[in-house]
Structure formats: C-alpha cells, structure tokens
Amino acid sequence: MSEAAIEIRGLEKTYAGGKVALHGIDLEVPRGSIFGLLGPNGAGKSTTINILAGLVNKTGGSARIWGFDIDQQPRNAKRSIGIVPQEIIFDAFFTPFETLELQAGLFGVPKAERRSMELLRAVRLEDKAHAYSRTLSGGMKRRLLVAKALVHNPPVLVLDEPTAGVDIELRAQLWDYVRELNALGTTIVLTTHYLEEAEELCDRIAIINHGRVVANADTRSLLAEAGDKQLVVTLADRLETAPGGLPCKAVLDAGGHMLTLTYDKRRQTAGEILAALTGAGLAVVDVSTQDADLEDVFLKLTSPSVASAPA
C-alpha cells in the first residue's frame, strides 16, 4: 500500500469543447499531514478534488486514495475520502440528525456503528440535531457539511473553501476541530483563499496555476523561496525623497521619517543595509523587520509572467 494518503500521477482533464483544466499534474499528500492546495480561481483545484470524489471523469493519468486506485477500486477509494464542498447543498427539510443518518446509510454504515450525535456534538450542533436544516445559520450549515463528510470515518478529509462566508469566531472553532481530527490521524487537504490560514495550518503546500503545479514544498521551505525581506527604519531627520545609491529598493513614507527597505535576504543581510544607511549619512532611531508571507509567494508564482511560461 502506498505511503501517501493521496497519490496523483500525470492527472489530465480536458472538458468538452477543448478546455484543458489539468495538464498532467503530479501530487503526493503525506499521510497524517495538513496539506494546502492553493491557486487562483479556475486554476484546477476543484477539478482535481471532483476527480478524487468521483464526480468528474479524468482524461488521463492515475489517482490513488489511501492506496486504492480510483478506477480499479472505486468503492474503497470513495470510502477512504470525505469531501466538504464549497457549495452548501443538502435537503432543507431534513434535520441535521436525519442528514447524517441518510449519508451514513448511503455509505453502508450499519446503524449500530453510526456516530450521528457524536459528530453533531463535535461540530457544536447537538442542540440543533432535530431542527430543520433550513433554519441553520450559514456557519452552522458549514459545520454540518463537515460532519456529513465524516459519517463513514474516512482517513482523508478534503475541505474545499470551508470558511467562505463564515465569521471569525466560527472559523476559529472549525480550525480547532480540524486540528483535533488531524491529531487523531486524519489527513486533511485544504483549499482556501485565506492564505494566512494555509500558512498557519498546513505542513505542506502545493500551488496550482492554469492546470499546472507551480510549487510543492513544505510550508517553511516555500516561504523561504520568497527571498524578499523588509527592513522598516525610523530616521532621526525628515527626508524629502527616498535616498538613492542604496543596495535595495527604498520607499519613503508621506511623513518623511520612515523608510521601508526591501532586499533579498539570500544575498544581503540587515546589517549590510543598515551600514549603507549610515554610510549615506542617515541617523536611524528605530528598526523593525518583516519576512515575506505566503501571499507574497502566491502572487510571485501565479503572476502572468509565470502563467505564460512554458511547462
């Protein structure tokens, strides 16, 4: 059995009409990890997830979930994965308890082994177990979808934009639960447009752009690739314009006392930048630094110049 929770090799998808959604992507999601799958709208993330879920037929390549090939062993593959979709879709006239019982039945879970109330308690919906689902708030519906994806106790859980439209408090509660699931051994695959969430939660991140994988590395290494770092200095004397001749990009704030210096930390040090300021006759009274974040990496890798580069 494969050591990966999900193993994708040369996955291709071309829709009717000739639109190519996936250009032979390779991905491997380690077991027990929280894996981020990021990319702009239309990059191919949802197509990849829908192929894994059995909702879209691939054009080429292979995919295995928990060691089961999605073509050769589709039943075992589907039982190994739970999908929380972007869209909030379920019968509004069923209660949350009935929704979970029905989903468990569809997966063939015997009544004695169903965990409907346990799951509702875990996502803080126990008090709404017998209310009509249409009466739930948006955040409650999101949490119900998470519980629905877990009724068959899958080892892999895919969260496709799970916090879209969810307020800050409910988002924090959801991530606490996701961390608990991961600590118990569930592999999590996350897509999100909130890049700070991915940066904080994910052990490893892959970025897809125009149907191609443009990055795939552990989060720390990916952030290190950005290279750029900012040095923000407060000057003793006011300047009219940013000084020239410095070995980095310099931007002066409107007040003339704060200078933001952007440099490549792989080639320069903060000490060298400060020495250049001193050499230019500038007196510094305060200094702070800021590393590049995941948003910087994401924008760099999905820029038009990268998108237009040959595969």
Contacts in CASP RR format, 6 or more apart in sequence:
PFRMAT RR
TARGET T0000
AUTHOR 0000-0000-0000
METHOD contacts of the structure
MODEL  1
MSEAAIEIRGLEKTYAGGKVALHGIDLEVPRGSIFGLLGPNGAGKSTTIN
ILAGLVNKTGGSARIWGFDIDQQPRNAKRSIGIVPQEIIFDAFFTPFETL
ELQAGLFGVPKAERRSMELLRAVRLEDKAHAYSRTLSGGMKRRLLVAKAL
VHNPPVLVLDEPTAGVDIELRAQLWDYVRELNALGTTIVLTTHYLEEAEE
LCDRIAIINHGRVVANADTRSLLAEAGDKQLVVTLADRLETAPGGLPCKA
VLDAGGHMLTLTYDKRRQTAGEILAALTGAGLAVVDVSTQDADLEDVFLK
LTSPSVASAPA
1 66 0 8 1.000
1 67 0 8 1.000
2 64 0 8 1.000
2 66 0 8 1.000
2 67 0 8 1.000
3 30 0 8 1.000
3 31 0 8 1.000
4 28 0 8 1.000
4 29 0 8 1.000
4 30 0 8 1.000
4 31 0 8 1.000
4 64 0 8 1.000
4 67 0 8 1.000
5 29 0 8 1.000
5 30 0 8 1.000
5 31 0 8 1.000
5 32 0 8 1.000
5 33 0 8 1.000
5 35 0 8 1.000
5 65 0 8 1.000
5 66 0 8 1.000
5 155 0 8 1.000
5 156 0 8 1.000
5 187 0 8 1.000
6 27 0 8 1.000
6 28 0 8 1.000
6 29 0 8 1.000
6 52 0 8 1.000
6 63 0 8 1.000
6 64 0 8 1.000
6 65 0 8 1.000
6 66 0 8 1.000
6 156 0 8 1.000
6 187 0 8 1.000
6 189 0 8 1.000
7 27 0 8 1.000
7 28 0 8 1.000
7 29 0 8 1.000
7 63 0 8 1.000
7 64 0 8 1.000
7 67 0 8 1.000
8 25 0 8 1.000
8 26 0 8 1.000
8 27 0 8 1.000
8 28 0 8 1.000
8 48 0 8 1.000
8 62 0 8 1.000
8 63 0 8 1.000
8 64 0 8 1.000
9 26 0 8 1.000
9 61 0 8 1.000
9 62 0 8 1.000
9 63 0 8 1.000
10 24 0 8 1.000
10 25 0 8 1.000
10 26 0 8 1.000
10 60 0 8 1.000
10 61 0 8 1.000
10 62 0 8 1.000
11 22 0 8 1.000
11 24 0 8 1.000
11 25 0 8 1.000
11 26 0 8 1.000
11 27 0 8 1.000
11 48 0 8 1.000
11 51 0 8 1.000
11 58 0 8 1.000
11 60 0 8 1.000
11 61 0 8 1.000
11 62 0 8 1.000
11 63 0 8 1.000
12 20 0 8 1.000
12 22 0 8 1.000
12 23 0 8 1.000
12 24 0 8 1.000
12 58 0 8 1.000
12 59 0 8 1.000
12 60 0 8 1.000
12 61 0 8 1.000
13 20 0 8 1.000
13 21 0 8 1.000
13 22 0 8 1.000
13 47 0 8 1.000
13 51 0 8 1.000
13 56 0 8 1.000
13 58 0 8 1.000
13 59 0 8 1.000
13 60 0 8 1.000
14 20 0 8 1.000
14 21 0 8 1.000
14 59 0 8 1.000
15 21 0 8 1.000
20 211 0 8 1.000
21 42 0 8 1.000
21 44 0 8 1.000
21 47 0 8 1.000
21 211 0 8 1.000
22 44 0 8 1.000
22 47 0 8 1.000
22 48 0 8 1.000
22 58 0 8 1.000
22 59 0 8 1.000
22 211 0 8 1.000
23 210 0 8 1.000
23 211 0 8 1.000
23 212 0 8 1.000
23 311 0 8 1.000
24 60 0 8 1.000
24 61 0 8 1.000
24 212 0 8 1.000
25 48 0 8 1.000
25 208 0 8 1.000
25 211 0 8 1.000
25 212 0 8 1.000
25 213 0 8 1.000
26 213 0 8 1.000
27 37 0 8 1.000
27 48 0 8 1.000
27 206 0 8 1.000
27 213 0 8 1.000
27 216 0 8 1.000
29 35 0 8 1.000
29 156 0 8 1.000
29 187 0 8 1.000
29 189 0 8 1.000
29 204 0 8 1.000
30 187 0 8 1.000
30 203 0 8 1.000
30 204 0 8 1.000
31 155 0 8 1.000
31 187 0 8 1.000
32 182 0 8 1.000
32 185 0 8 1.000
32 186 0 8 1.000
32 187 0 8 1.000
32 188 0 8 1.000
33 182 0 8 1.000
33 187 0 8 1.000
33 188 0 8 1.000
33 202 0 8 1.000
33 203 0 8 1.000
33 204 0 8 1.000
34 178 0 8 1.000
34 182 0 8 1.000
34 187 0 8 1.000
34 188 0 8 1.000
34 190 0 8 1.000
34 201 0 8 1.000
34 202 0 8 1.000
34 203 0 8 1.000
35 187 0 8 1.000
35 188 0 8 1.000
35 189 0 8 1.000
35 190 0 8 1.000
35 202 0 8 1.000
35 203 0 8 1.000
35 204 0 8 1.000
35 205 0 8 1.000
35 206 0 8 1.000
36 189 0 8 1.000
36 190 0 8 1.000
36 191 0 8 1.000
36 192 0 8 1.000
36 198 0 8 1.000
36 202 0 8 1.000
36 204 0 8 1.000
36 205 0 8 1.000
36 206 0 8 1.000
37 45 0 8 1.000
37 48 0 8 1.000
37 49 0 8 1.000
37 189 0 8 1.000
37 190 0 8 1.000
37 191 0 8 1.000
37 205 0 8 1.000
37 206 0 8 1.000
37 208 0 8 1.000
38 45 0 8 1.000
38 191 0 8 1.000
38 192 0 8 1.000
38 195 0 8 1.000
38 198 0 8 1.000
38 205 0 8 1.000
38 206 0 8 1.000
38 207 0 8 1.000
38 208 0 8 1.000
38 298 0 8 1.000
39 45 0 8 1.000
39 191 0 8 1.000
39 207 0 8 1.000
39 208 0 8 1.000
39 209 0 8 1.000
39 298 0 8 1.000
39 302 0 8 1.000
40 209 0 8 1.000
40 302 0 8 1.000
43 208 0 8 1.000
43 209 0 8 1.000
43 210 0 8 1.000
43 211 0 8 1.000
43 302 0 8 1.000
44 208 0 8 1.000
44 211 0 8 1.000
45 160 0 8 1.000
45 191 0 8 1.000
45 208 0 8 1.000
46 86 0 8 1.000
46 160 0 8 1.000
46 191 0 8 1.000
47 56 0 8 1.000
48 208 0 8 1.000
49 83 0 8 1.000
49 158 0 8 1.000
49 160 0 8 1.000
49 189 0 8 1.000
49 191 0 8 1.000
50 56 0 8 1.000
51 57 0 8 1.000
51 58 0 8 1.000
51 63 0 8 1.000
51 70 0 8 1.000
52 63 0 8 1.000
52 65 0 8 1.000
52 70 0 8 1.000
52 81 0 8 1.000
52 83 0 8 1.000
52 158 0 8 1.000
53 78 0 8 1.000
53 81 0 8 1.000
53 82 0 8 1.000
53 83 0 8 1.000
53 158 0 8 1.000
54 70 0 8 1.000
54 74 0 8 1.000
54 78 0 8 1.000
62 69 0 8 1.000
62 70 0 8 1.000
62 71 0 8 1.000
63 69 0 8 1.000
63 70 0 8 1.000
64 70 0 8 1.000
64 77 0 8 1.000
65 77 0 8 1.000
65 80 0 8 1.000
65 81 0 8 1.000
65 156 0 8 1.000
66 76 0 8 1.000
66 77 0 8 1.000
66 80 0 8 1.000
66 81 0 8 1.000
66 155 0 8 1.000
66 156 0 8 1.000
67 80 0 8 1.000
68 76 0 8 1.000
68 77 0 8 1.000
68 80 0 8 1.000
69 77 0 8 1.000
70 77 0 8 1.000
79 107 0 8 1.000
79 152 0 8 1.000
79 154 0 8 1.000
80 154 0 8 1.000
80 155 0 8 1.000
80 156 0 8 1.000
81 154 0 8 1.000
81 156 0 8 1.000
81 157 0 8 1.000
81 158 0 8 1.000
82 149 0 8 1.000
82 150 0 8 1.000
82 152 0 8 1.000
82 154 0 8 1.000
82 156 0 8 1.000
82 157 0 8 1.000
82 158 0 8 1.000
83 149 0 8 1.000
83 158 0 8 1.000
83 160 0 8 1.000
84 142 0 8 1.000
84 145 0 8 1.000
84 146 0 8 1.000
84 148 0 8 1.000
84 149 0 8 1.000
84 157 0 8 1.000
84 158 0 8 1.000
84 159 0 8 1.000
84 160 0 8 1.000
84 162 0 8 1.000
85 145 0 8 1.000
85 160 0 8 1.000
86 160 0 8 1.000
86 161 0 8 1.000
86 164 0 8 1.000
88 138 0 8 1.000
88 141 0 8 1.000
88 142 0 8 1.000
88 145 0 8 1.000
90 99 0 8 1.000
90 133 0 8 1.000
90 141 0 8 1.000
90 144 0 8 1.000
90 145 0 8 1.000
90 148 0 8 1.000
91 99 0 8 1.000
91 133 0 8 1.000
92 132 0 8 1.000
92 133 0 8 1.000
92 134 0 8 1.000
93 132 0 8 1.000
93 133 0 8 1.000
93 134 0 8 1.000
94 102 0 8 1.000
94 132 0 8 1.000
94 133 0 8 1.000
95 129 0 8 1.000
95 130 0 8 1.000
95 131 0 8 1.000
95 132 0 8 1.000
95 133 0 8 1.000
96 120 0 8 1.000
96 125 0 8 1.000
96 128 0 8 1.000
96 129 0 8 1.000
96 130 0 8 1.000
96 131 0 8 1.000
96 133 0 8 1.000
96 136 0 8 1.000
96 144 0 8 1.000
96 147 0 8 1.000
97 116 0 8 1.000
97 117 0 8 1.000
97 120 0 8 1.000
97 129 0 8 1.000
97 130 0 8 1.000
99 133 0 8 1.000
99 144 0 8 1.000
99 148 0 8 1.000
100 114 0 8 1.000
100 116 0 8 1.000
100 119 0 8 1.000
100 120 0 8 1.000
100 147 0 8 1.000
100 148 0 8 1.000
100 151 0 8 1.000
101 114 0 8 1.000
101 116 0 8 1.000
103 148 0 8 1.000
103 151 0 8 1.000
103 152 0 8 1.000
104 114 0 8 1.000
104 116 0 8 1.000
104 151 0 8 1.000
104 152 0 8 1.000
105 114 0 8 1.000
107 151 0 8 1.000
107 152 0 8 1.000
108 152 0 8 1.000
109 151 0 8 1.000
109 152 0 8 1.000
114 151 0 8 1.000
115 151 0 8 1.000
115 153 0 8 1.000
116 129 0 8 1.000
116 151 0 8 1.000
117 126 0 8 1.000
117 129 0 8 1.000
119 147 0 8 1.000
119 150 0 8 1.000
119 151 0 8 1.000
120 126 0 8 1.000
120 128 0 8 1.000
120 129 0 8 1.000
120 147 0 8 1.000
122 147 0 8 1.000
122 177 0 8 1.000
123 143 0 8 1.000
123 144 0 8 1.000
123 146 0 8 1.000
123 147 0 8 1.000
123 177 0 8 1.000
124 143 0 8 1.000
124 173 0 8 1.000
125 136 0 8 1.000
125 140 0 8 1.000
125 143 0 8 1.000
125 144 0 8 1.000
125 147 0 8 1.000
128 135 0 8 1.000
128 136 0 8 1.000
128 140 0 8 1.000
133 141 0 8 1.000
133 144 0 8 1.000
136 144 0 8 1.000
138 165 0 8 1.000
138 166 0 8 1.000
139 165 0 8 1.000
139 166 0 8 1.000
139 167 0 8 1.000
139 170 0 8 1.000
142 162 0 8 1.000
142 163 0 8 1.000
142 165 0 8 1.000
142 166 0 8 1.000
142 170 0 8 1.000
142 174 0 8 1.000
143 170 0 8 1.000
143 173 0 8 1.000
143 174 0 8 1.000
145 162 0 8 1.000
146 157 0 8 1.000
146 159 0 8 1.000
146 162 0 8 1.000
146 174 0 8 1.000
146 177 0 8 1.000
149 157 0 8 1.000
149 158 0 8 1.000
150 157 0 8 1.000
150 181 0 8 1.000
154 186 0 8 1.000
155 185 0 8 1.000
155 186 0 8 1.000
155 187 0 8 1.000
156 186 0 8 1.000
156 187 0 8 1.000
156 189 0 8 1.000
157 181 0 8 1.000
157 186 0 8 1.000
157 187 0 8 1.000
157 188 0 8 1.000
157 189 0 8 1.000
158 188 0 8 1.000
158 189 0 8 1.000
158 190 0 8 1.000
158 191 0 8 1.000
159 178 0 8 1.000
159 188 0 8 1.000
159 189 0 8 1.000
159 190 0 8 1.000
159 191 0 8 1.000
159 192 0 8 1.000
160 191 0 8 1.000
161 191 0 8 1.000
161 192 0 8 1.000
161 193 0 8 1.000
162 174 0 8 1.000
162 190 0 8 1.000
162 192 0 8 1.000
163 170 0 8 1.000
163 171 0 8 1.000
163 174 0 8 1.000
163 175 0 8 1.000
163 192 0 8 1.000
163 194 0 8 1.000
163 197 0 8 1.000
164 193 0 8 1.000
166 174 0 8 1.000
171 197 0 8 1.000
175 197 0 8 1.000
175 201 0 8 1.000
178 188 0 8 1.000
178 190 0 8 1.000
178 201 0 8 1.000
179 201 0 8 1.000
181 188 0 8 1.000
182 188 0 8 1.000
190 197 0 8 1.000
190 198 0 8 1.000
190 201 0 8 1.000
190 202 0 8 1.000
192 198 0 8 1.000
195 293 0 8 1.000
195 294 0 8 1.000
195 295 0 8 1.000
195 298 0 8 1.000
196 293 0 8 1.000
196 294 0 8 1.000
196 295 0 8 1.000
198 205 0 8 1.000
198 219 0 8 1.000
198 294 0 8 1.000
199 219 0 8 1.000
199 223 0 8 1.000
199 293 0 8 1.000
199 294 0 8 1.000
202 219 0 8 1.000
203 218 0 8 1.000
203 219 0 8 1.000
204 216 0 8 1.000
204 217 0 8 1.000
204 218 0 8 1.000
204 219 0 8 1.000
205 215 0 8 1.000
205 216 0 8 1.000
205 217 0 8 1.000
205 218 0 8 1.000
205 219 0 8 1.000
205 222 0 8 1.000
205 294 0 8 1.000
206 213 0 8 1.000
206 215 0 8 1.000
206 216 0 8 1.000
207 213 0 8 1.000
207 214 0 8 1.000
207 215 0 8 1.000
207 216 0 8 1.000
207 297 0 8 1.000
207 298 0 8 1.000
207 301 0 8 1.000
207 302 0 8 1.000
208 214 0 8 1.000
209 301 0 8 1.000
209 302 0 8 1.000
209 306 0 8 1.000
209 307 0 8 1.000
210 307 0 8 1.000
212 311 0 8 1.000
214 301 0 8 1.000
214 302 0 8 1.000
214 306 0 8 1.000
215 222 0 8 1.000
215 225 0 8 1.000
215 297 0 8 1.000
215 301 0 8 1.000
217 225 0 8 1.000
219 294 0 8 1.000
222 294 0 8 1.000
222 297 0 8 1.000
223 291 0 8 1.000
223 292 0 8 1.000
223 293 0 8 1.000
223 294 0 8 1.000
223 297 0 8 1.000
225 297 0 8 1.000
226 291 0 8 1.000
226 292 0 8 1.000
226 293 0 8 1.000
226 296 0 8 1.000
226 297 0 8 1.000
226 300 0 8 1.000
227 264 0 8 1.000
227 265 0 8 1.000
227 266 0 8 1.000
227 292 0 8 1.000
228 262 0 8 1.000
228 263 0 8 1.000
228 264 0 8 1.000
228 265 0 8 1.000
228 292 0 8 1.000
228 296 0 8 1.000
229 262 0 8 1.000
229 263 0 8 1.000
229 264 0 8 1.000
229 265 0 8 1.000
229 270 0 8 1.000
229 289 0 8 1.000
229 290 0 8 1.000
229 291 0 8 1.000
229 292 0 8 1.000
230 260 0 8 1.000
230 261 0 8 1.000
230 262 0 8 1.000
230 289 0 8 1.000
230 290 0 8 1.000
231 260 0 8 1.000
231 261 0 8 1.000
231 262 0 8 1.000
231 263 0 8 1.000
231 270 0 8 1.000
231 273 0 8 1.000
231 274 0 8 1.000
231 287 0 8 1.000
231 288 0 8 1.000
231 289 0 8 1.000
232 258 0 8 1.000
232 259 0 8 1.000
232 260 0 8 1.000
232 261 0 8 1.000
232 287 0 8 1.000
232 288 0 8 1.000
232 289 0 8 1.000
232 290 0 8 1.000
233 258 0 8 1.000
233 259 0 8 1.000
233 261 0 8 1.000
233 274 0 8 1.000
233 277 0 8 1.000
233 284 0 8 1.000
233 286 0 8 1.000
233 287 0 8 1.000
234 257 0 8 1.000
234 258 0 8 1.000
234 284 0 8 1.000
234 285 0 8 1.000
234 286 0 8 1.000
234 287 0 8 1.000
235 256 0 8 1.000
235 257 0 8 1.000
235 258 0 8 1.000
235 259 0 8 1.000
235 282 0 8 1.000
235 283 0 8 1.000
235 284 0 8 1.000
235 285 0 8 1.000
236 282 0 8 1.000
236 283 0 8 1.000
236 284 0 8 1.000
236 285 0 8 1.000
237 257 0 8 1.000
237 282 0 8 1.000
237 283 0 8 1.000
238 255 0 8 1.000
238 256 0 8 1.000
238 257 0 8 1.000
239 252 0 8 1.000
239 256 0 8 1.000
239 257 0 8 1.000
239 259 0 8 1.000
239 282 0 8 1.000
240 256 0 8 1.000
241 252 0 8 1.000
242 250 0 8 1.000
242 251 0 8 1.000
242 252 0 8 1.000
242 259 0 8 1.000
243 250 0 8 1.000
243 259 0 8 1.000
243 277 0 8 1.000
243 280 0 8 1.000
243 282 0 8 1.000
244 250 0 8 1.000
244 280 0 8 1.000
245 276 0 8 1.000
245 280 0 8 1.000
246 261 0 8 1.000
246 273 0 8 1.000
246 276 0 8 1.000
246 277 0 8 1.000
246 280 0 8 1.000
247 263 0 8 1.000
247 268 0 8 1.000
247 272 0 8 1.000
247 273 0 8 1.000
247 276 0 8 1.000
248 261 0 8 1.000
248 262 0 8 1.000
248 263 0 8 1.000
248 268 0 8 1.000
248 273 0 8 1.000
248 276 0 8 1.000
249 261 0 8 1.000
249 262 0 8 1.000
249 263 0 8 1.000
250 259 0 8 1.000
250 260 0 8 1.000
250 261 0 8 1.000
251 259 0 8 1.000
251 260 0 8 1.000
251 261 0 8 1.000
251 262 0 8 1.000
252 258 0 8 1.000
252 259 0 8 1.000
253 259 0 8 1.000
253 260 0 8 1.000
259 277 0 8 1.000
259 282 0 8 1.000
261 273 0 8 1.000
263 273 0 8 1.000
265 291 0 8 1.000
270 287 0 8 1.000
270 289 0 8 1.000
274 284 0 8 1.000
274 287 0 8 1.000
277 284 0 8 1.000
278 284 0 8 1.000
300 306 0 8 1.000
END
